[in-house]
């Protein structure tokens, strides 16, 4: 390392980096818990009321400023596509083709937006989980190097002289592992949550398409 930089500065820097990693990790964990809990609540409530509706119009009204969950936004996207498609006198390119495939593509685009929202922050958790131990190890190596220089300068190799500085240096590795473990566990937990919620959204999208194109053609496609 450059001789004009004190080793303690770099060691302290690694500890501050690990502290920042820890703050980011727990902030993301709390936010993702809130996000998935809110999505689950909104989806469950919307799904229950949606399938109790007597027609498509009453189902569409549920998406108007009543629910804000991913499932409601997907339904709203579908209803908007149906309304624009049926009201367009001169079909634009986006409405030319097989209706069921075009509607499916429209719902898929909204699902991709929901996927990006649910994935937000997971890359950061994965990165922290994989790099925090190495940051801690880096601080430990520097701490041991500094301890060796101090031991050499003191001219003593007794256990009391050696154990203290080496033990202090190993703290950085312990902190790195302590930061990484929650990040990795949270990443795996939320990744499973993303897969579960995505599968529910996919099932709803398939059911929505089936409902629309098996409903009365006049009411389903031209009445919206």
N, C-alpha and C positions, 0 to 999 in steps of 0.2 A: 504494500500500500504506500501511497505517497508519504514521505517523512514529515511533511508539514501538517498532516492531519493527525490529530490525536486519536488513538485507537478507541478511547472511551466515547468519543463523539460518534464514531461509526456504530459501536455497540449500542449506545443509547438510541441511535437512529433506528436500528433494527427493532428495538423494543417499542418505539413509537409507531413504527409501521405495523407491528403486530397488534398494537392497541387500536389503530385505525381499522385494521382488518376485523377485529372483534366487534367494534361499534357498527361497522357496515353489515356484518353477518347478522347480528341480533336485530338491527333495524329492518333488514330484509325479511328475517324470519317473522317478526311481528306483523309486517305489512302483508306478507303472503298468507299468513294465517287469517288475517282480516279479509283479504281478497277472496280466498277460497270459501271461507265461511259465508260471506255475503253472496257469492255466486251460487252456492248450494242452496241457500235460503230462497233467493229470488227464483232460481230454476224450479225448485220443488213447488213453490206456491204458484208460479205461472203455469207449470205443466198441469197441475191439478185443475185450475180454473179453465185452462185452454180446452181440455178435453171434456169439460162439462158444458161448453157452449153449444147452443142448438144450431148455429149456422156459422158460416165463414165471416159474416159481417160482425157479429157479436164477438167472435174470436179476434178479429182485427182490432176492435175497440180496446182490447186488453193491452195492445202494444202502444197505445197512444198516451204517453206520459204517466202510465200506471206502473209499469214494471221496467226496470233498467238492467236486468240480468242478461247474460249471454244468450240464453234461449229466447228471450223476448226480442232481442235485437235480430236474431236470425229469422224469427217469424215476421218481424217488421220488414226486414229486407225482402222476404218472399212476397209479402202483401204489396209492397211498393213496386216490385217487379211486375206482379200481375196487373196492378192498376195502370202502370205506364204502358205495358204491352197491349192491354185491351183498349186504351184510349188513344193510342197513336194511330192516326189515319194512314200516314205514310211510314211504313215500317223502316226504322233505322237498322243498320247492320247488326246492332246488338240484340235485336229482336227477330232476326231472320234465322230460321233453323227449326229444329224440332223443339217444341215448347218445353217438354219435360226435361230435355237436356240443358236448355238455356236456363230454366229455373234452377236446376241442380247446380249449374255453374255459378249462378248468382249467390246461392246459399253457401257454396264452397268458398267463395271470396270472403263472405262475412265470417265464416268459420275460421279462415286463415287469420283474419284480424283478431278474433277471439283467442286463437292459439298464440299469437304474438303477445297479447296482453297477459295470458297465463304464464308464458315462458319468461316474461320480464323479470330479471334479477337472478334467474337460475344459473346463467352463465357466470355471473359474478360469484355466486356461492361455490360453484365448481372450481373456479379459478383460485379462490381463497383456500378451499379445502386442499388443493393440490400444491399450492406454493407456500402456504404458511409454515409447514415443517421445514422447508428448505431455508426460508428466511430465518427461522429460529436456529437452524444448524449453522447458518452463516455467522450469526451472532455468537454462537458457542465457539466456533473455530477462532474467531477474532479474540474472544475472551480468553481462550486457552493460550493463544499466542501472547497476549498481554501478560497473562499470569506467568508464563515461562520467562519472559523478560524480567519481570519483577523478582522471580525466584533466583534467576541468574545474578541479578544486581545485588540481592541480599546475601548471596553466597551460602545459603542454608538450604538443605534438601530434606529437612525433617517433615514428618507427616503434618504437623500443625501448619507449617508454612505452605505446603503444597495443596493440602485438601481444601483450604478456604477459597483461594482464587479459582481452582478448578470447579468446585461446587457452584460458585457464583456464575461461572461461565455456562454451566449446564442448565441453568435456569431458563436461558433463552430457548433452548430446544424444547423444554417442558412447556413453555408458554406457546411456542409454535404448534405443538401437538394439541394443546388445549384449545387453541383457536380453530384448528383444522377439523377436529372431531365434530363439533356442532354444525359446521358448514357442510361437511360431507353427509351427515345424517339428515340435515334439513333438505339438502339437494335431492337425495334419494326419496325422501318422503313427499316433497312437492312434485317431483317428477311423476310419481305414481298418481298423485292427485290430478295432474294435468292429463294423464292418459285416461283416467276414469271420467273426468268431466268432458273430455273430447269424445269419448265413446258415447256418452249420453247425448251430446249435441248431434253426433252423427245419426244416432237412432231417431232423434226428434226430426232432423232434416228429412230422413227417409220417410217417416210417418207423415210429415207435412206434405211432401210431394204426392204421396199416395192419397192423402185426403183431398187435396186440391183437384187432382185429375180423376178422381172417382166421384167427386161431387157433381151436382147438376151443372152442366156446361154453361148454361145461361147465367146461373147465379154465381158459379165459381170463377168464371173467366171474364164475364162482361158486367157483372154486377158490382165489382170492386172499384 
